[in-house]
């Protein structure tokens, strides 16, 4: 089976929806729960995010548009990722706060970057992607309005 996922990992657990909204700079409406395996297939929907509470952090599956425009979170370590075994495209941006500190990118390669991205996700959340039970509960939220995908950025820092 080929993997085709996009999302965000944060080294922070969220106690409530409001804290998540503040950090992502979004307005969210609860949209029930899914199981992890189903959420992976639905995560390409740009109107929904799926939030998994990992051991030491949070794993969010979301559409590629949101994850590719993600620019970090103040006072947290985070990363955005896109993994497609189908097209052999692997991309990951790692942030300390809102500063980009590392980027992993591979196209049409042997897939070595995929393992590195999964390791970075594990370091971020304290849990291996491969150890998450397929029937683990995942909270689903509908994105109401994107107010600012790149929070706390000066207009002249758009390339960072």
C-alpha positions in Angstrom: 0.0 0.0 0.0 1.3 3.4 -0.9 1.2 6.3 1.5 -0.1 9.7 0.4 -0.4 12.1 3.4 0.1 15.7 4.4 -0.1 17.4 7.7 1.6 19.1 10.7 3.3 17.7 13.8 3.6 19.9 16.9 5.6 19.1 20.1 2.7 20.3 22.2 -0.5 18.7 23.4 -3.7 20.8 23.3 -6.1 20.8 26.2 -8.9 22.5 24.2 -10.0 23.6 20.8 -9.4 27.3 21.6 -5.7 26.8 22.2 -5.4 24.9 18.9 -7.4 27.6 17.1 -5.0 30.3 18.5 -1.9 28.4 17.5 -3.1 27.6 14.0 -4.8 31.0 13.6 -8.1 29.3 12.5 -11.7 29.1 13.5 -12.7 25.5 13.9 -16.1 23.7 14.3 -16.1 20.3 15.8 -17.1 17.7 13.2 -17.2 14.5 15.3 -14.5 11.8 15.6 -12.9 9.4 13.1 -10.6 6.6 13.5 -6.9 7.2 12.5 -7.0 5.0 9.4 -10.1 6.7 8.0 -8.7 10.2 8.8 -5.6 9.4 6.6 -7.9 8.9 3.6 -10.0 12.0 4.3 -7.1 14.4 5.1 -6.8 15.6 1.5 -10.1 17.5 2.1 -9.0 21.1 2.4 -12.0 22.0 4.6 -11.2 19.5 7.4 -8.4 18.8 9.8 -7.9 15.6 11.8 -6.2 16.0 15.2 -4.5 13.0 16.9 -3.3 13.5 20.5 0.1 11.7 20.5 2.2 10.9 23.6 4.1 14.2 23.7 2.6 16.2 20.9 -0.1 16.6 18.3 -0.3 15.1 14.8 -2.7 16.9 12.4 -3.7 15.5 9.1 -4.9 18.2 6.7 -5.0 19.2 3.1 -1.8 20.0 1.2 -2.7 23.7 0.8 -2.8 24.2 4.5 0.2 22.1 5.4 2.4 23.7 2.6 1.5 27.2 3.8 2.1 26.4 7.5 4.9 28.6 9.0 5.4 27.4 12.5 3.9 28.2 15.9 5.2 30.7 18.5 6.9 29.0 21.4 6.6 25.4 20.0 8.6 23.2 17.7 6.7 22.0 14.7 6.9 20.6 11.2 4.8 20.4 8.1 5.0 17.4 5.8 3.9 16.0 2.5 4.6 12.3 1.8 3.6 10.7 -1.5 4.9 7.3 -2.4 2.8 7.3 -5.5 4.6 10.3 -7.0 7.8 9.8 -5.0 7.5 13.3 -3.5 8.7 14.0 0.0 8.8 17.4 1.7 9.2 18.5 5.3 9.8 21.9 6.9 10.9 22.0 10.5 10.3 25.1 12.7 11.5 26.3 16.0 8.8 28.8 16.8 8.3 30.5 13.5 11.9 30.2 12.3 12.5 27.5 9.6 15.5 25.5 10.9 15.6 22.5 8.5 14.0 21.4 5.2 13.9 17.9 3.7 12.9 17.6 0.1 13.1 14.8 -2.4 11.4 14.2 -5.8 11.7 11.1 -7.9 14.3 9.6 -5.5 14.6 6.4 -3.7 12.4 7.5 -0.8 15.2 7.9 1.8 13.7 11.2 2.8 10.4 9.5 3.8 12.2 7.6 6.6 13.8 10.8 7.8 10.5 12.7 7.8 8.8 9.9 9.9 11.7 10.0 12.3 11.3 13.8 12.7 7.6 13.3 13.3 8.3 10.8 16.0 10.8 13.1 17.7 8.2 15.9 17.5 5.3 13.9 19.0 6.9 11.2 21.0 5.1 8.5 19.1 6.0 6.6 15.9 3.5 7.0 13.1 3.7 3.2 12.5 2.8 2.5 16.1 -0.5 4.4 16.0 -3.4 2.0 16.1 -5.6 2.2 13.0 -8.7 2.5 15.2 -7.3 5.2 17.4 -9.6 8.1 17.9 -9.0 11.3 16.0 -10.9 14.6 16.4 -12.3 16.1 13.2 -12.7 19.8 12.8 -14.2 21.9 10.0 -12.1 24.9 9.1 -14.5 27.9 9.2 -12.1 30.7 8.2 -8.4 31.0 7.7 -7.5 34.4 9.2 -3.7 34.2 8.6 -1.8 31.1 7.6 1.6 32.8 8.4 1.1 34.3 11.8 3.5 36.8 13.3 5.3 37.4 10.0 6.4 40.8 8.8 5.3 41.5 5.2 8.9 41.5 4.0 9.6 38.0 5.5 7.3 36.1 3.1 10.1 33.9 1.8 10.9 32.4 5.2 
